[in-house]
């Protein structure tokens, strides 16, 4: 989720659409509690803005701490991914 906001702020529906297209979230029912938690932890900031249609939208953006957490995750992700690939990547007759 933090990676989506790396390119700039977005409102909830935009975030939900990206996550859904990538098969990472089933629906908005799980998205907003997660966004609220990230806000409480100081990883994202929020602001309200009126849309052209007249509806107010809540926009989310990474904070300095959010960028730091994202970069820390990126630092360990490669090794984690490689270990998962080694574990499930190939079937070698039971050795895995």
N, C-alpha and C positions, 0 to 999 in steps of 0.2 A: 504494500500500500504506500509506504513512504517513497518507493521508487517512482510511482506514478506522479507524485507531487514534486519530484526532482526537477521537472521541466517547467514548473510554475504552479500557481494556484489553480484549483478546480473546485467545482461544486459537486455535491453528493451524487447527482445523477450521472455526471460525467465519469466520476470515479467508478461507480457501479457498472456503467457500460463497458469500460475498459476491462474491469475484472471479469465480467460475464463473458466478454468476447474471448478472453484468454482461458476460460474454464476454471477460474480461481475462486469464484463465489457464486452461490446458488441464487441469492436474492438480496434485496435491500434490508431484510430483517436482521441480517448478520453484519451488514456494513455500518450502520449508524451507531450501534453499541461500540464497535471497534474504533470508529472515528472519535467518539466521545472519550474513550479510554486514552487514545493518543493525545487528545487535547488536555485531559486531566494530567497526563504525564509530562506535559510541556513539549511534546514532539511536533505538534501542529498548532497553528494559530487559526482563529476563525474571524470572519467578518461577514456581515449581511450586506447585500446589494440588491437593489430593485432591478428586475430584468425588464427587457423591452415589452414583455407581455403584461407587466404590472405585478408579477409575483416576486416575492422576495426570495433570494437564494442565499444559502449559507456557503461561503467559500472557505476552503481549507488550504493552508500553505505550510510548508516546512519552517520550523524555527531553527535557530542555530543548533540547538540540541538534537533536533530531528535530522539535520544534515550530518551531525556527528554520529548519530546512531546508524544512519543509513551507510555511511562510509565504513564504520566498524563492521557492519554486517557484510558488506562487499568484501572486506578483507578476509573473512572466514568462509564465505560462500563457496569459493572455488575448491577448497580442500574438502568441505562437506559434500559437495556435488560429486567430486572424484571418488570419495569413499562410498557414497551410495551407488554410483555406477559400478564400482568394483564388487559390491555386494549383490546387486541385482542385475548387472549388465549382461551377463552371459550364463548360459547353462552348460556346465562342463562335466556332466555325468555325476552330479551330486557334490562336487567340490566347490562350494561357494558360500 
